Amino acid sequence: MDDPKIMNIMNGMKTLEDHCQLINDVKAKCLWLSAASGQGISSKEEEEVVGVEGVVAFPWLAIGREPLPSPLPSPLPSPLPSPLPLAVPVSALDESPMQMFYKDKGVFLTGGTGFFGKIIIEKLLRVTEVGQIYLLIRTKKGKDAFARIEDLFNDPVFTKMKQVNPKYRCQITIISGDCSLPGLGITPDERETILENVNIVLHSAATVRFDEKLKMAIAINVHGTKEIIKLAKEIVNLKALVHVSTAFAHCNLRHIQEKFYSGTMSGENAFKLSECLDEHTLNILTPTIIKGYPNTYTFTKVLAENVVQQSAQNMPVTIFRPGIVITTYREPVTGWIDNMYGPCGVIVGIGSGVLRVFTGDMDNKAHIVPVDMCVNALLASAWDIARNKYETPPIYNYVPDAENMVTWRRYMEDGFEYGCDIPMRKSIWYPRFTIVPHMWQYHILCFLYHTLPALVMDAIMVIIGKKPRMMKIYRKIHKLSNVLKYFSSNEFRFDNDNVRKLTEKLDDRDKRLFSFDMRDLDWTNLFRVSLYGLRLYVVKDDPSNIPESIKRYERLKVLHYTTLAVFYSLAAWALFALVKLFL
């Protein structure tokens, strides 16, 4: 061990290892392991240590149709460079431009406890050396901001990040506040901290309830945006401000470009109106006020964009409009989701045997996007606005590219088909699904397939002394269907030239680490992992019960068709008896 060459090698290894522990650099860890072994690292070791493009393996995919490889292959090349010599200085490591941009930066994030926000936090903590993330969190359901942060990081989506960055909590600062309150409800001391330390503002907080009362929707979505801009203007070293809108904000149009549109009123006037009128009066006037828009969500998102246009002039600001966001595609784990919003709720309803009828034009394009690629595009938009100046704030319609699109029909049919391979253990009946284009057909079939069976099942529940619940479930289902029918019945066309240009600005390293080109998306793979993810993360069905669920599925199938045979036989007999009576 006294040999100078050996000592030099050992010192180099020690220096690199210490640096890895200090900054939790993913790539450096892999390089150190590779150097220590003298032969690179296996794919299994890479997945355990790196997690950058790691995916979760579903060994139970082998049941049913041809399984996906395990672990799922990434559509991206490995982001890790070839092993470097042992004693190379850490400063020479190949950081990408976007990684360098976020390194040591302070990021103020709203909506961090939501579906979208969780992926933003996870990505920054796992792939970049972000300096500090300031999370604006409100008290909810009796839990304050500090209690909610504990629940936040217990989500399985953060498992990979915790392996790569075990000291992540040192990079999180909790800001107790609320977007609906004046000044965001932030204390003077916390506000001063933000003004001095934040460089990037990501505003993703919003009430996404389509039936939200207009007064509350304006308070959160419109006034909250105004308060965010006011705060950002005072930040000493602001590099970027990203306002998250929605691709369907201007759904009163059928061709939506990446530009500002004028609404029926300004965001400022809408806020003044909500302040002048009491909630009851505003509720009565809501249909008139939002005329042309299907709900208060899309209407207030238009108003919020107007606030950005009018109040954020000469600021490094951009507007990011995602489509209908669904499960993760690749990272940090495939198929992750924490809710049943939108089309994912429809798929769960079908798989459980509860939802049997839906209305809409199934040949319309499905503007759905995976949340991980969506977040990558958002982070890239912040990076770009910090580097370039624009006459007007750039707007990004992040939707499927015209070169690679699917219809609602394919989404529904593929979801149903793949769902048959991994049926839900707690499904109440054999899944069958009918799509009709006309509302009169929908209402008739809803009565026959939803309401009638629900009444029978609730009657049985009452007889055996249990609480009826099926009618309550179907009321929620019909409410969801009514919300979605506007978007499934109308065809929308989006321009996404700015998104394409943004893709071209990334170098090869960032294209691997922050992939968001929808032209490269494999829809079949996305639909399959989405189904597995919904079953695992939302329905909470353990993968080990797949064989048992398949057997139950086959029993329900026999019962379903037996019931149909008996029903149609009785109907035919009754019809025959009726005809015979009159003849």
C-alpha positions in Angstrom: 0.0 0.0 0.0 3.1 2.3 0.1 3.4 2.3 -3.7 2.8 5.9 -4.8 0.9 4.8 -7.9 -1.5 2.7 -5.8 -1.9 5.4 -3.3 -2.7 7.9 -6.1 -5.4 5.6 -7.4 -6.9 5.0 -4.0 -6.9 8.8 -3.3 -8.6 9.4 -6.6 -11.3 6.8 -5.8 -11.7 8.3 -2.3 -12.1 11.8 -3.6 -14.7 10.8 -6.2 -16.6 8.7 -3.7 -16.7 11.6 -1.1 -17.9 14.0 -3.8 -20.7 11.6 -4.7 -21.9 11.5 -1.1 -21.7 15.2 -0.8 -23.7 16.3 -3.8 -25.4 12.9 -4.6 -24.4 13.1 -8.2 -26.0 10.1 -9.9 -23.5 9.9 -12.7 -20.5 10.2 -10.5 -21.8 7.3 -8.3 -21.9 5.0 -11.4 -18.5 6.1 -12.5 -17.1 5.3 -9.1 -18.6 1.9 -9.0 -17.4 1.2 -12.4 -13.9 2.3 -11.6 -13.8 0.3 -8.3 -14.8 -2.9 -10.0 -12.6 -2.3 -13.0 -15.3 -3.5 -15.4 -18.3 -1.2 -15.5 -21.5 -2.0 -13.8 -24.4 -4.3 -14.6 -27.8 -3.1 -15.7 -29.2 -4.3 -12.3 -26.6 -2.3 -10.3 -27.2 0.7 -12.5 -30.9 0.6 -11.8 -30.4 0.2 -8.1 -27.9 3.1 -7.8 -28.8 5.5 -10.6 -32.5 5.5 -11.1 -32.1 8.3 -13.6 -33.9 6.5 -16.4 -34.7 3.5 -14.2 -38.0 1.8 -14.6 -40.0 -0.5 -12.3 -40.2 -4.1 -13.3 -43.5 -5.8 -13.5 -42.7 -9.6 -13.3 -46.4 -10.3 -13.5 -46.6 -9.1 -17.0 -46.0 -12.6 -18.2 -49.6 -13.5 -17.5 -51.9 -13.2 -20.5 -50.5 -11.7 -23.7 -46.9 -11.4 -24.6 -45.2 -9.7 -21.7 -43.3 -6.5 -21.7 -39.6 -7.0 -21.0 -38.6 -6.7 -17.4 -37.4 -4.2 -16.6 -39.1 -2.2 -19.3 -36.6 -1.0 -21.9 -36.1 2.7 -22.0 -36.7 4.4 -25.3 -33.7 6.5 -24.5 -30.0 5.7 -24.6 -28.3 5.5 -21.3 -27.4 8.9 -20.0 -24.2 7.7 -18.4 -20.9 8.4 -20.2 -18.2 5.8 -20.5 -16.1 5.3 -17.3 -13.5 8.1 -16.8 -10.0 7.6 -15.5 -9.9 7.1 -11.7 -8.4 10.4 -10.6 -10.2 12.7 -13.0 -11.3 15.9 -11.1 -15.0 16.0 -10.4 -15.4 19.4 -12.1 -14.7 17.7 -15.4 -17.8 15.5 -15.1 -20.1 16.0 -18.1 -23.0 18.0 -16.8 -25.7 18.9 -19.3 -26.7 22.5 -19.9 -30.1 22.0 -18.1 -28.4 20.4 -15.1 -26.0 23.3 -14.9 -28.9 25.7 -15.1 -30.7 24.2 -12.1 -27.5 23.6 -10.1 -27.6 25.6 -6.9 -30.7 27.5 -7.9 -33.6 28.3 -5.7 -37.0 27.1 -7.0 -40.3 28.4 -5.7 -43.0 25.9 -6.5 -46.8 26.1 -6.0 -49.0 23.0 -6.4 -46.1 20.8 -5.2 -48.4 18.4 -3.3 -50.5 17.7 -6.5 -50.0 15.0 -9.1 -48.0 17.3 -11.4 -46.1 19.0 -8.7 -44.8 15.7 -7.2 -43.1 14.8 -10.5 -41.5 18.3 -10.7 -40.1 17.8 -7.2 -38.9 14.3 -7.8 -37.2 15.2 -11.1 -35.3 18.2 -9.7 -34.1 16.3 -6.6 -33.1 13.1 -8.6 -31.6 14.5 -11.7 -30.3 18.0 -10.9 -28.3 19.5 -8.0 -31.0 22.1 -7.3 -30.0 24.3 -4.4 -33.3 24.6 -2.6 -37.0 24.0 -3.4 -39.4 26.3 -1.6 -42.8 24.6 -1.5 -45.9 26.7 -0.9 -48.3 24.4 1.0 -51.7 25.2 2.5 -53.5 23.7 5.4 -55.9 21.0 4.2 -58.3 18.7 6.0 -57.0 19.7 9.4 -53.3 19.0 8.4 -50.9 21.9 8.3 -48.1 22.3 5.8 -45.6 20.4 7.9 -47.9 17.4 8.4 -48.7 17.3 4.7 -45.0 17.3 3.7 -44.5 14.0 5.6 -47.4 12.5 3.6 -46.0 13.8 0.4 -42.7 12.1 0.5 -44.2 8.8 1.6 -45.5 8.4 -1.9 -43.8 5.5 -3.8 -43.0 7.9 -6.6 -40.1 9.2 -4.5 -38.5 5.8 -3.8 -35.9 6.1 -6.6 -35.1 9.7 -5.6 -34.5 8.7 -2.0 -32.0 6.1 -3.1 -30.1 8.6 -5.2 -30.4 11.6 -2.9 -30.9 10.4 0.7 -30.3 13.9 2.1 -33.1 15.4 0.0 -34.9 17.0 3.0 -32.1 19.5 3.3 -33.1 20.8 -0.1 -36.7 21.4 0.9 -38.1 24.5 2.6 -41.7 24.6 3.5 -43.6 27.9 3.0 -47.0 27.8 4.7 -49.5 29.7 2.5 -52.4 29.7 0.2 -52.8 31.0 -3.4 -56.4 32.2 -2.6 -55.2 34.5 0.1 -53.8 38.1 -0.2 -50.0 38.0 -0.5 -50.3 34.2 -0.8 -50.7 34.1 3.0 -46.9 34.2 3.4 -45.3 35.7 6.5 -43.0 38.7 6.0 -40.0 36.7 7.0 -40.8 33.9 4.6 -41.4 36.4 1.8 -38.0 38.0 2.4 -36.4 34.5 2.2 -38.0 33.9 -1.1 -37.1 37.3 -2.5 -33.4 36.8 -1.6 -32.9 33.1 -2.5 -35.3 32.2 -5.3 -34.3 32.2 -9.0 -37.0 30.2 -10.7 -40.8 30.3 -10.0 -43.0 27.4 -11.2 -46.6 28.2 -10.7 -48.6 25.0 -11.1 -51.2 25.4 -8.3 -54.8 25.5 -9.4 -58.2 24.2 -8.5 -58.8 21.6 -11.2 -62.4 20.8 -10.2 -64.6 21.4 -13.2 -67.6 22.2 -11.0 -65.7 24.5 -8.6 -67.8 27.6 -7.5 -66.7 30.5 -9.6 -65.8 32.7 -6.6 -63.3 30.1 -5.4 -62.0 29.3 -8.9 -61.3 33.0 -9.5 -59.6 33.4 -6.1 -57.2 30.5 -6.7 -56.7 30.4 -10.4 -56.8 34.1 -11.2 -56.0 36.1 -8.0 -53.4 33.5 -7.1 -51.6 34.0 -10.4 -51.7 37.8 -9.9 -50.1 37.4 -6.4 -47.4 35.1 -7.9 -46.4 37.7 -10.5 -46.4 40.4 -7.8 -44.0 38.3 -5.7 -41.8 37.4 -8.7 -41.4 41.0 -9.6 -39.7 41.6 -6.3 -37.3 38.7 -6.5 -33.8 40.0 -6.6 -32.3 37.5 -9.1 -35.3 36.1 -11.0 -34.3 33.9 -14.0 -37.6 32.3 -15.0 -41.3 32.3 -14.2 -43.4 29.5 -15.7 -47.2 29.7 -15.4 -48.9 26.3 -15.9 -52.2 26.7 -17.8 -54.0 24.0 -19.8 -54.2 23.2 -23.5 -58.0 23.4 -23.2 -58.1 26.9 -21.7 -59.4 28.2 -25.0 -61.7 25.2 -25.8 -64.3 27.5 -27.1 -62.1 27.4 -30.2 -61.4 24.3 -32.3 -57.9 25.4 -33.5 -55.7 26.5 -30.7 -52.4 28.2 -31.5 -49.5 29.0 -29.2 -50.5 32.6 -28.7 -52.6 34.8 -26.4 -56.3 35.0 -27.0 -58.7 37.7 -25.7 -61.5 36.5 -23.5 -64.9 37.9 -22.7 -63.5 39.9 -19.8 -60.1 40.6 -18.3 -58.7 38.7 -15.3 -58.6 42.0 -13.3 -62.3 42.7 -14.0 -63.3 39.2 -13.2 -61.6 39.5 -9.8 -63.3 42.8 -9.1 -66.7 41.2 -10.0 -66.1 38.3 -7.6 -65.2 40.7 -4.9 -68.4 42.8 -5.4 -70.9 40.0 -5.6 -71.7 37.5 -2.9 -71.3 33.8 -3.6 -75.0 33.0 -4.0 -75.5 35.8 -6.6 -72.3 34.8 -8.4 -73.5 31.2 -8.6 -76.7 32.3 -10.2 -74.9 34.4 -12.8 -72.1 31.8 -13.5 -73.8 30.2 -16.6 -74.1 33.7 -18.1 -70.5 34.8 -17.1 -68.8 31.7 -18.4 -71.0 31.4 -21.6 -69.0 29.7 -24.3 -66.9 27.6 -21.9 -67.9 24.2 -20.5 -66.9 24.9 -16.9 -65.3 27.4 -14.4 -61.9 25.7 -14.7 -61.3 26.4 -18.3 -62.9 29.9 -18.0 -60.6 30.9 -15.1 -57.5 29.5 -16.8 -58.2 31.9 -19.7 -58.5 34.8 -17.2 -55.2 33.7 -15.6 -53.4 33.8 -18.9 -54.8 37.3 -19.4 -53.3 38.3 -16.0 -49.9 37.0 -17.2 -50.2 38.9 -20.5 -51.1 42.2 -18.7 -49.1 42.0 -15.5 -45.9 40.2 -16.4 -44.6 42.4 -19.2 -40.8 42.6 -19.5 -40.4 39.6 -17.2 -38.7 36.2 -18.1 -42.1 34.5 -18.2 -43.6 31.7 -20.2 -47.0 29.9 -20.3 -47.0 26.1 -20.4 -50.2 24.5 -21.6 -50.3 20.7 -21.0 -52.9 18.4 -22.6 -54.8 15.8 -20.6 -52.1 14.5 -18.2 -52.1 10.8 -17.4 -49.6 8.3 -15.8 -45.8 8.4 -16.1 -44.3 6.8 -19.2 -40.8 5.9 -18.0 -39.6 7.7 -14.9 -39.2 7.6 -12.1 -41.4 4.5 -12.2 -43.6 3.4 -15.1 -47.3 3.8 -14.9 -47.4 5.9 -11.6 -50.4 8.0 -10.9 -52.1 9.1 -7.7 -55.6 10.0 -8.9 -58.5 8.9 -11.1 -59.0 12.1 -13.0 -60.3 12.2 -16.6 -59.6 9.2 -18.9 -57.8 7.3 -16.2 -61.0 7.3 -14.1 -62.9 6.0 -17.1 -60.5 3.1 -17.5 -60.8 2.2 -13.8 -64.6 2.4 -14.0 -64.6 0.0 -17.0 -62.2 -2.4 -15.3 -64.2 -2.6 -12.1 -67.3 -3.5 -14.1 -69.2 -0.4 -13.0 -68.9 1.9 -16.0 -70.6 0.2 -19.0 -71.7 3.2 -21.2 -70.0 6.3 -22.4 -70.8 9.0 -25.0 -68.6 10.8 -27.4 -67.0 10.7 -30.8 -64.4 8.0 -30.4 -62.7 8.9 -33.7 -61.6 12.3 -32.3 -57.9 12.7 -31.4 -57.0 12.0 -27.7 -54.8 14.8 -26.5 -53.3 12.9 -23.6 -49.7 13.2 -22.4 -47.6 11.3 -19.8 -46.8 13.4 -16.8 -43.0 12.7 -16.7 -42.5 13.9 -20.3 -44.8 16.8 -19.6 -42.7 17.9 -16.6 -39.5 17.6 -18.7 -40.9 20.0 -21.2 -41.9 22.4 -18.4 -38.4 22.4 -16.9 -37.0 22.9 -20.4 -39.2 26.0 -20.9 -37.9 27.6 -17.8 -34.3 26.9 -18.9 -35.0 28.4 -22.3 -36.7 31.6 -21.1 -33.7 32.2 -18.7 -31.4 32.1 -21.7 -33.4 34.0 -24.3 -35.4 37.2 -24.6 -38.7 37.3 -26.5 -41.0 40.2 -27.5 -44.0 38.3 -26.1 -43.9 35.5 -23.6 -43.5 32.1 -25.4 -46.5 29.8 -25.0 -46.1 26.0 -25.3 -49.0 23.7 -26.3 -47.7 20.4 -24.9 -49.9 17.9 -26.7 -49.4 14.8 -28.9 -47.5 15.7 -32.0 -49.4 15.6 -35.3 -47.0 13.0 -36.5 -47.8 10.6 -33.7 -51.5 10.8 -32.5 -54.1 8.3 -31.4 -57.9 8.5 -31.1 -60.2 8.0 -28.1 -61.3 4.8 -29.7 -57.9 3.3 -29.6 -57.3 4.5 -26.0 -60.6 2.9 -24.8 -60.2 -0.3 -26.8 -56.5 -0.8 -25.9 -57.3 -0.1 -22.3 -60.1 -2.6 -22.3 -58.0 -5.2 -24.1 -54.9 -4.9 -22.0 -57.1 -4.7 -18.9 -58.4 -8.2 -19.5 -54.9 -9.6 -18.9 -54.7 -8.0 -15.5 -58.3 -7.8 -14.2 -59.1 -6.1 -11.0 -59.5 -8.3 -8.0 -62.4 -6.3 -6.6 -64.4 -5.8 -9.8 -68.1 -6.2 -9.2 -69.0 -7.6 -12.6 -67.6 -8.8 -15.9 -66.3 -5.7 -17.7 -68.3 -4.8 -20.9 -68.3 -1.4 -22.5 -70.5 0.4 -25.1 -69.7 3.8 -26.7 -72.5 5.8 -28.3 -72.4 9.1 -30.2 -75.8 10.4 -29.3 -77.1 11.5 -25.9 -80.6 9.9 -26.4 -78.8 6.5 -26.8 -76.6 7.3 -23.8 -79.6 8.0 -21.5 -81.4 4.9 -22.5 -78.4 2.6 -22.0 -77.5 4.4 -18.8 -80.9 3.5 -17.4 -80.7 -0.1 -18.6 -77.0 -0.8 -17.7 -76.4 1.5 -14.8 -79.5 2.7 -13.0 -81.6 -0.5 -13.1 -78.8 -2.8 -11.9 -77.9 -0.2 -9.2 -81.5 -0.2 -7.9 -81.6 -4.0 -7.8 -78.2 -4.2 -6.0 -79.1 -1.4 -3.5 -82.4 -3.2 -2.8 -80.6 -6.4 -2.0 -78.2 -4.5 0.3 -81.1 -3.0 2.2 -82.7 -6.5 2.6 -79.6 -8.0 4.0 -79.1 -5.0 6.4 -76.3 -3.2 4.7 -76.0 0.4 3.5 -76.9 0.9 -0.2 -74.2 2.6 -2.2 -74.5 1.7 -5.9 -76.8 4.7 -6.8 -74.3 7.0 -5.1 -71.5 5.5 -7.1 -73.4 5.9 -10.4 -74.2 9.5 -9.6 -70.5 10.2 -9.4 -69.9 8.2 -12.6 -72.5 10.1 -14.6 -71.1 13.4 -13.3 -67.6 12.4 -14.6 -69.1 11.3 -17.9 -70.9 14.7 -18.3 -67.6 16.5 -17.6 -65.7 14.5 -20.2 -68.3 14.4 -22.9 -67.5 18.0 -24.0 -63.9 17.0 -24.7 -64.6 13.6 -26.2 -67.4 14.9 -28.4 -65.5 17.9 -30.0 -62.4 17.7 -32.2 -59.6 20.1 -31.3 -56.5 20.9 -33.3 -53.4 22.3 -31.6 -50.3 24.0 -33.0 -47.1 23.0 -31.2 -44.3 24.6 -33.2 -42.8 26.2 -30.1 -42.6 22.8 -28.4 -40.8 21.4 -31.5 -38.3 24.3 -31.5 -37.7 23.8 -27.8 -36.8 20.1 -28.4 -34.2 21.2 -31.0 -32.5 23.5 -28.6 -31.6 20.6 -26.2 -28.2 18.9 -26.7 -27.9 15.1 -26.8 -27.4 14.8 -23.0 -30.5 16.8 -22.2 -32.5 14.9 -24.8 -31.7 11.8 -22.8 -32.2 13.3 -19.3 -35.2 15.5 -20.1 -36.9 13.7 -23.0 -40.2 15.2 -24.0 -40.5 14.7 -27.8 -44.0 13.3 -28.3 -43.0 12.0 -31.7 -40.9 9.4 -30.0 -43.7 8.1 -27.8 -44.8 4.4 -28.1 -48.5 4.6 -27.5 -48.9 0.9 -27.1 -46.3 0.7 -24.4 -47.8 3.8 -22.7 -51.3 2.3 -22.6 -50.0 -1.0 -21.2 -47.9 0.5 -18.4 -50.7 2.9 -17.6 -53.1 0.0 -17.0 -50.5 -1.8 -14.8 -49.9 1.5 -12.9 -53.6 2.2 -12.3 -54.1 -1.3 -10.9 -51.0 -1.0 -8.7 -51.1 2.6 -7.5 -54.7 3.6 -7.6 -56.8 0.4 -7.1 -54.0 -0.9 -4.8 -54.3 -4.5 -6.2 -51.1 -6.4 -5.4 -49.4 -7.9 -8.5 -49.3 -11.3 -6.7 -53.1 -11.7 -7.0 -53.1 -11.6 -10.8 -53.7 -15.4 -11.2 -56.5 -15.3 -8.7 -58.0 -12.3 -10.4 -57.9 -14.0 -13.8 -59.8 -17.0 -12.4 -62.4 -14.7 -10.9 -62.6 -12.8 -14.1 -63.4 -16.0 -16.0 -66.1 -16.9 -13.4 -67.7 -13.5 -13.8 -67.6 -14.0 -17.6 -69.6 -17.2 -17.4 -72.0 -15.6 -14.9 -72.5 -12.6 -17.2 -73.3 -14.5 -20.3 -75.5 -17.0 -18.4 -77.5 -14.0 -17.0 -77.8 -12.6 -20.5 -79.0 -15.9 -21.8 -81.6 -16.2 -19.1 -82.8 -12.6 -19.5 -83.1 -12.8 -23.3 -84.9 -16.2 -23.0 -87.4 -14.8 -20.6 -87.9 -11.7 -22.8 -88.4 -13.9 -25.8 -90.9 -16.1 -23.9 -92.8 -13.0 -22.7 -92.9 -11.6 -26.2 -94.1 -14.9 -27.6 -96.8 -15.2 -24.9 -98.0 -11.6 -25.6 -98.2 -12.2 -29.3 -100.0 -15.5 -28.8 -102.5 -13.8 -26.4 -103.5 -11.2 -29.0 -103.6 -13.7 -31.9 
